[in-house]
């Protein structure tokens, strides 16, 4: 691991400690106060239950160093770990890199499918097959250019390492339908479940024509998708056998799912959904459930005013476990299950783009009872992963983006 530092200091995160080591809190508040002090975008809206938003500041006495593993990445989007300690990092303009544990970047991996890299589109998530040691398969999601527009797609292929890494046996295993001409809200996170089933998140493409399709079961917009690694549909998906629905749908009513992870104890899929102006959500996903967008939301339109009827609850639609208002623009999440930071065990980490911080959420079962904001004002955090070594890895969404690692202070890791 390269020893250069993003910042040459140890970070002490106690009530009142800043990144510079002064006795002030990195979250801007003191223990027990709400971590969010800005006024909400939609002050007339009320949470459905206590603790659904604006959790109190809850910090730990944790010291860490922030190390730069690699830089010079153009808007990196996703990170995945290979068995030998190397990493795959996607860059949104369409490049996939192999990064060795000493920070060396490979040339772009050859043989990827063409991407539509306008605005929010491009090369998105990357994932390793659960049986990678036997088959060398990797998966990636991307904005696929098509006649009449584009759409999220997932491809897989066999990774061949070497001086010029490449993909062989490329196969597109899933395509979002219908095609729509939009450069926004692709979703694209991928997670393999414990039984080697692949979850894929999508967005509803932002424009009104796509937004309303988040509630339509014959559209893949605003959905969680569940397929086998070869693209086939599991027989126990909730809509299998219906002529009016896509069989790959697992849940619906989402806006733009930018983060997904499995709860380490229950195995349940948790996701983070970008809200509009306010109303970013954390949801625990249940089979065949409707999560409400755009009928219910805790946000408002970017230009002001309610989304639709401006309601936050309706029978038959699920409530988020937690929401942020104002928005932090979340992207990337990970449950911390490593051993390097005992005080963080069981915490949920979520990256913030507009918020430019790393949120650490304290859980009590499925309730979020505390929040801490780390690295405040340092960078747009696009992805968050726990490494095999127990370090917490981050990608920064910049023209000159970085791969960072949070390690125990003074550890020399």
C-alpha positions as CSV (number, residue, x, y, z in Angstrom):
1,X,0.0,0.0,0.0
2,X,1.4,3.4,-0.9
3,X,2.4,5.5,2.1
4,X,1.5,9.0,0.7
5,X,-1.3,10.7,2.7
6,X,-4.3,12.7,1.6
7,X,-3.6,14.6,4.8
8,X,-0.5,14.1,7.0
9,X,-2.3,13.8,10.3
10,X,-4.1,11.4,12.6
11,X,-7.8,12.1,12.8
12,X,-9.3,11.9,16.3
13,X,-13.1,11.7,16.2
14,X,-14.5,12.4,19.6
15,X,-17.2,14.9,20.6
16,X,-15.4,18.1,19.7
17,X,-12.6,16.9,17.4
18,X,-11.9,18.3,14.0
19,X,-9.8,16.8,11.2
20,X,-7.0,19.2,12.2
21,X,-7.0,17.7,15.7
22,X,-8.6,20.6,17.5
23,X,-11.3,20.0,20.1
24,X,-14.3,20.5,17.8
25,X,-16.6,17.9,16.3
26,X,-16.2,16.9,12.7
27,X,-19.9,16.8,12.4
28,X,-20.3,20.4,13.5
29,X,-22.2,19.5,16.7
30,X,-21.8,17.9,20.1
31,X,-22.8,14.5,21.3
32,X,-26.6,14.2,21.5
33,X,-27.5,17.2,19.3
34,X,-28.9,16.6,15.8
35,X,-26.1,16.2,13.3
36,X,-28.1,18.2,10.7
37,X,-28.6,21.8,11.7
38,X,-29.7,23.3,8.4
39,X,-33.4,24.0,7.9
40,X,-35.3,21.3,5.9
41,X,-36.2,21.9,2.3
42,X,-39.8,20.8,3.1
43,X,-40.5,22.0,6.7
44,X,-44.2,21.2,6.4
45,X,-43.4,17.5,6.2
46,X,-43.2,15.4,9.3
47,X,-41.4,12.0,9.8
48,X,-43.6,8.9,10.1
49,X,-41.9,7.8,13.3
50,X,-39.4,9.2,15.8
51,X,-35.8,8.9,14.6
52,X,-36.6,8.6,10.9
53,X,-34.6,11.7,10.2
54,X,-32.1,14.1,11.9
55,X,-30.4,11.5,14.1
56,X,-28.4,12.8,17.0
57,X,-24.6,13.1,16.9
58,X,-23.1,9.9,18.0
59,X,-19.3,9.7,17.8
60,X,-16.6,7.2,18.7
61,X,-13.1,7.7,20.0
62,X,-11.5,6.5,16.8
63,X,-8.2,7.6,15.4
64,X,-7.5,7.0,11.7
65,X,-5.1,8.1,8.9
66,X,-6.4,8.8,5.4
67,X,-4.0,7.3,2.9
68,X,-4.0,7.9,-0.9
69,X,-3.6,4.6,-2.7
70,X,-4.0,6.0,-6.2
71,X,-4.8,9.3,-7.9
72,X,-5.3,10.5,-11.5
73,X,-8.7,8.7,-11.8
74,X,-11.3,10.5,-13.9
75,X,-14.6,10.4,-11.9
76,X,-14.1,6.9,-10.5
77,X,-17.4,5.3,-9.8
78,X,-16.9,1.9,-8.2
79,X,-14.4,-0.4,-6.6
80,X,-14.1,-4.2,-6.3
81,X,-11.4,-6.3,-4.7
82,X,-9.6,-9.2,-6.5
83,X,-8.4,-12.3,-4.6
84,X,-4.7,-11.4,-5.0
85,X,-5.1,-8.0,-3.3
86,X,-5.4,-6.0,-6.5
87,X,-8.5,-3.8,-7.1
88,X,-10.8,-3.0,-10.0
89,X,-11.8,0.7,-10.3
90,X,-14.3,2.0,-12.9
91,X,-14.0,5.5,-14.3
92,X,-17.3,7.0,-15.6
93,X,-15.9,8.1,-19.0
94,X,-15.6,4.4,-19.9
95,X,-12.3,3.1,-18.4
96,X,-11.8,0.1,-16.1
97,X,-8.4,-0.1,-14.3
98,X,-6.6,-2.8,-12.3
99,X,-4.8,-1.2,-9.3
100,X,-2.2,-3.2,-7.5
101,X,-1.8,-2.9,-3.7
102,X,1.2,-0.6,-4.2
103,X,-1.1,1.9,-6.1
104,X,0.1,1.1,-9.7
105,X,-2.6,1.7,-12.3
106,X,-2.9,-0.6,-15.3
107,X,-3.7,0.6,-18.8
108,X,-7.5,0.7,-19.3
109,X,-8.9,-2.8,-19.6
110,X,-9.6,-3.6,-23.2
111,X,-12.7,-5.2,-24.6
112,X,-15.5,-3.4,-22.6
113,X,-18.8,-2.6,-24.3
114,X,-19.4,1.0,-25.6
115,X,-20.8,3.4,-23.0
116,X,-22.8,6.6,-23.3
117,X,-20.7,8.9,-21.0
118,X,-22.8,12.0,-21.1
119,X,-23.7,13.7,-17.8
120,X,-24.5,11.0,-15.2
121,X,-24.0,8.2,-17.8
122,X,-21.0,6.1,-18.5
123,X,-19.2,3.1,-16.9
124,X,-20.8,2.6,-13.5
125,X,-20.5,-0.3,-11.1
126,X,-18.1,-3.3,-11.2
127,X,-18.5,-6.6,-9.3
128,X,-16.6,-9.8,-9.0
129,X,-18.3,-13.2,-9.6
130,X,-18.6,-15.2,-6.3
131,X,-16.7,-18.0,-8.1
132,X,-14.1,-15.7,-9.6
133,X,-11.2,-18.0,-8.5
134,X,-12.6,-20.6,-10.9
135,X,-14.1,-18.6,-13.8
136,X,-12.4,-15.1,-13.7
137,X,-15.7,-13.5,-14.5
138,X,-16.4,-9.8,-13.7
139,X,-19.6,-7.8,-14.1
140,X,-20.1,-4.2,-14.9
141,X,-23.1,-1.8,-15.3
142,X,-23.1,1.0,-17.7
143,X,-25.2,3.5,-19.7
144,X,-25.7,1.7,-23.0
145,X,-26.1,3.8,-26.2
146,X,-29.0,2.6,-28.3
147,X,-31.1,3.7,-31.2
148,X,-33.6,6.2,-29.8
149,X,-31.6,6.9,-26.6
150,X,-29.9,4.7,-23.9
151,X,-30.5,2.6,-20.9
152,X,-28.7,0.9,-18.0
153,X,-27.2,-2.5,-19.0
154,X,-25.1,-5.1,-17.2
155,X,-22.4,-7.1,-19.0
156,X,-20.0,-9.8,-17.9
157,X,-16.7,-11.2,-19.3
158,X,-13.6,-13.0,-18.3
159,X,-10.8,-10.8,-17.0
160,X,-7.4,-11.6,-18.4
161,X,-4.6,-9.9,-16.5
162,X,-1.2,-8.9,-17.8
163,X,0.6,-5.8,-19.1
164,X,-2.6,-5.0,-21.2
165,X,-5.5,-6.4,-19.3
166,X,-8.5,-7.3,-21.4
167,X,-12.0,-8.8,-21.3
168,X,-12.8,-12.0,-23.2
169,X,-16.1,-13.7,-23.9
170,X,-18.1,-10.5,-23.3
171,X,-21.8,-11.0,-22.8
172,X,-24.6,-8.5,-22.0
173,X,-26.8,-10.3,-19.5
174,X,-29.4,-7.7,-18.8
175,X,-30.8,-4.5,-20.4
176,X,-33.1,-1.9,-18.9
177,X,-36.3,-1.5,-20.9
178,X,-37.7,0.6,-22.4
179,X,-35.1,2.7,-24.1
180,X,-35.3,6.4,-23.3
181,X,-33.3,9.5,-24.3
182,X,-32.0,10.8,-21.0
183,X,-28.6,11.4,-19.5
184,X,-29.8,11.1,-15.9
185,X,-30.7,8.6,-13.2
186,X,-29.2,5.3,-14.4
187,X,-28.9,3.7,-10.9
188,X,-26.5,0.8,-11.6
189,X,-25.3,-0.6,-8.3
190,X,-24.8,-4.4,-8.2
191,X,-24.7,-6.8,-5.2
192,X,-24.4,-10.5,-5.2
193,X,-26.5,-12.2,-2.5
194,X,-25.3,-15.1,-0.4
195,X,-26.9,-17.5,-2.8
196,X,-25.1,-16.0,-5.8
197,X,-28.1,-14.1,-7.1
198,X,-27.4,-10.7,-8.6
199,X,-29.3,-7.6,-7.5
200,X,-29.1,-4.6,-9.8
201,X,-30.5,-1.1,-9.0
202,X,-31.9,1.3,-11.5
203,X,-33.1,4.9,-11.7
204,X,-36.2,6.3,-13.3
205,X,-34.3,8.5,-15.8
206,X,-35.3,11.8,-14.2
207,X,-37.5,13.2,-16.9
208,X,-41.3,13.1,-16.4
209,X,-41.8,10.3,-19.0
210,X,-39.5,8.1,-17.0
211,X,-40.5,9.2,-13.5
212,X,-44.0,7.9,-13.8
213,X,-42.7,4.5,-14.9
214,X,-41.2,3.9,-11.4
215,X,-44.7,2.7,-10.5
216,X,-45.2,0.7,-13.7
217,X,-44.4,-3.0,-13.5
218,X,-43.8,-3.3,-17.3
219,X,-40.8,-0.9,-17.0
220,X,-37.4,-1.4,-15.4
221,X,-37.2,2.2,-14.4
222,X,-36.9,2.9,-10.7
223,X,-36.6,-0.8,-9.7
224,X,-34.4,-3.3,-7.9
225,X,-33.7,-6.1,-10.4
226,X,-32.9,-9.7,-9.3
227,X,-31.4,-12.2,-11.8
228,X,-29.0,-15.1,-11.9
229,X,-25.4,-14.5,-13.1
230,X,-26.3,-15.6,-16.6
231,X,-29.2,-13.2,-16.8
232,X,-32.0,-15.7,-16.3
233,X,-34.8,-14.9,-13.9
234,X,-35.1,-16.9,-10.6
235,X,-38.5,-18.7,-10.3
236,X,-39.2,-17.1,-6.9
237,X,-39.1,-13.5,-8.1
238,X,-42.4,-11.8,-7.0
239,X,-43.8,-11.0,-10.5
240,X,-42.9,-14.2,-12.3
241,X,-45.9,-15.5,-14.4
242,X,-47.6,-12.1,-14.7
243,X,-48.2,-11.0,-18.3
244,X,-48.3,-7.3,-17.3
245,X,-44.9,-7.2,-15.5
246,X,-41.2,-7.8,-16.0
247,X,-40.2,-11.0,-14.2
248,X,-36.8,-9.7,-13.1
249,X,-38.3,-7.0,-10.8
250,X,-37.8,-7.5,-7.1
251,X,-39.1,-4.1,-5.8
252,X,-40.3,-0.8,-7.3
253,X,-41.1,2.8,-6.6
254,X,-37.5,4.0,-6.4
255,X,-36.0,7.3,-7.8
256,X,-32.3,6.7,-8.4
257,X,-30.6,4.0,-6.4
258,X,-27.0,4.9,-6.0
259,X,-25.9,2.5,-3.2
260,X,-26.6,-1.0,-2.2
261,X,-25.2,-3.5,0.3
262,X,-26.2,-6.7,2.2
263,X,-26.8,-6.4,5.9
264,X,-24.0,-8.6,7.4
265,X,-26.3,-10.3,9.9
266,X,-29.6,-10.7,8.1
267,X,-28.4,-10.8,4.5
268,X,-31.2,-8.3,3.6
269,X,-30.5,-5.9,0.8
270,X,-30.3,-2.3,1.9
271,X,-30.2,0.6,-0.6
272,X,-29.8,4.4,-0.6
273,X,-32.0,6.4,-2.9
274,X,-31.3,9.9,-4.1
275,X,-34.2,12.1,-3.2
276,X,-35.2,15.2,-5.2
277,X,-34.5,18.4,-3.2
278,X,-34.3,16.7,0.2
279,X,-35.7,13.2,0.9
280,X,-32.6,11.0,0.3
281,X,-33.7,7.6,1.7
282,X,-32.2,4.5,3.3
283,X,-34.5,1.5,2.6
284,X,-34.3,-2.2,3.6
285,X,-35.7,-4.0,0.6
286,X,-38.4,-6.7,0.9
287,X,-39.6,-8.9,-1.9
288,X,-42.4,-7.4,-4.0
289,X,-42.8,-4.1,-2.1
290,X,-43.5,-0.6,-3.4
291,X,-41.2,2.1,-2.0
292,X,-43.4,4.9,-3.1
293,X,-41.6,7.2,-5.7
294,X,-43.0,9.4,-7.1
295,X,-46.3,9.1,-5.1
296,X,-44.7,9.7,-1.7
297,X,-41.5,11.4,-0.8
298,X,-39.9,13.5,1.9
299,X,-38.5,16.0,-0.7
300,X,-39.7,18.6,-3.1
301,X,-39.0,19.6,-6.7
302,X,-35.6,21.3,-7.3
303,X,-37.4,24.4,-8.4
304,X,-39.5,24.3,-5.3
305,X,-43.0,23.0,-4.7
306,X,-44.3,19.6,-3.9
307,X,-43.6,16.4,-5.9
308,X,-47.0,15.3,-7.2
309,X,-49.6,15.7,-4.4
310,X,-46.9,16.4,-1.9
311,X,-47.7,13.4,0.4
312,X,-45.2,11.4,2.5
313,X,-47.3,8.3,3.2
314,X,-49.8,6.1,1.5
315,X,-51.2,2.7,2.3
316,X,-49.3,-0.1,0.5
317,X,-46.1,1.9,0.2
318,X,-43.1,1.4,2.3
319,X,-41.5,4.0,4.6
320,X,-37.8,4.6,4.5
321,X,-35.8,3.5,7.6
322,X,-34.1,7.0,7.5
323,X,-34.1,10.1,5.3
324,X,-32.0,13.2,4.9
325,X,-33.6,16.7,4.4
326,X,-31.7,18.7,3.1
327,X,-30.2,16.2,0.7
328,X,-26.6,15.0,1.1
329,X,-26.7,13.3,-2.4
330,X,-25.7,9.9,-1.2
331,X,-23.7,7.4,-3.2
332,X,-22.0,4.2,-2.1
333,X,-22.6,2.4,1.2
334,X,-21.0,-0.3,3.3
335,X,-21.7,-2.1,6.5
336,X,-18.4,-2.1,8.5
337,X,-17.7,-5.7,9.5
338,X,-13.9,-5.5,9.6
339,X,-11.6,-5.8,12.6
340,X,-9.3,-2.8,12.2
341,X,-11.8,-0.4,13.8
342,X,-13.6,-2.2,16.7
343,X,-15.6,0.8,17.6
344,X,-17.1,1.0,14.1
345,X,-18.2,-2.6,14.0
346,X,-21.8,-2.7,12.8
347,X,-21.8,0.9,11.6
348,X,-23.3,1.8,8.2
349,X,-21.1,4.1,6.1
350,X,-22.6,6.2,3.3
351,X,-20.8,8.5,0.9
352,X,-22.1,12.0,0.3
353,X,-21.5,13.8,-3.0
354,X,-23.0,17.3,-2.6
355,X,-22.5,16.9,1.2
356,X,-18.8,16.2,0.7
357,X,-18.5,13.9,3.7
358,X,-18.6,10.3,4.8
359,X,-21.6,9.6,7.0
360,X,-21.2,7.0,9.8
361,X,-24.6,5.7,11.0
362,X,-25.0,3.9,14.3
363,X,-27.6,1.1,14.1
364,X,-29.8,-0.6,16.7
365,X,-31.4,-3.4,14.8
366,X,-32.8,-1.8,11.7
367,X,-33.1,1.6,13.5
368,X,-30.6,4.4,12.9
369,X,-30.0,6.0,16.2
370,X,-26.9,8.2,15.6
371,X,-25.0,9.9,12.8
372,X,-21.5,11.2,12.5
373,X,-20.0,13.1,9.6
374,X,-16.4,12.3,8.8
375,X,-14.0,14.1,6.4
376,X,-16.4,17.0,6.2
377,X,-15.8,19.3,3.3
378,X,-12.9,17.1,2.0
379,X,-14.3,15.6,-1.2
380,X,-17.3,14.2,-3.1
381,X,-17.5,10.6,-1.9
382,X,-18.7,8.3,-4.7
383,X,-18.1,4.8,-3.4
384,X,-17.4,3.1,0.0
385,X,-16.1,-0.4,0.5
386,X,-14.7,-2.5,3.3
387,X,-11.5,-4.1,2.2
388,X,-10.3,-7.7,2.9
389,X,-7.8,-6.1,5.3
390,X,-10.5,-4.3,7.3
391,X,-9.6,-0.8,6.0
392,X,-12.4,1.4,4.7
393,X,-11.8,2.4,1.0
394,X,-13.3,5.4,-0.7
395,X,-13.5,6.8,-4.2
396,X,-13.7,10.6,-4.7
397,X,-15.8,11.9,-7.6
398,X,-13.5,14.4,-9.2
399,X,-11.7,15.1,-12.5
400,X,-8.6,14.0,-10.7
401,X,-10.3,11.4,-8.4
402,X,-8.5,9.4,-5.8
403,X,-8.7,5.9,-4.2
404,X,-8.3,6.4,-0.4
405,X,-8.0,4.1,2.5
406,X,-8.9,4.8,6.1
407,X,-6.6,2.9,8.4
408,X,-5.9,3.0,12.2
409,X,-3.7,6.1,13.1
410,X,-0.1,5.3,13.2
411,X,-0.5,1.8,11.9
412,X,1.8,2.2,9.0
413,X,-0.7,0.2,6.8
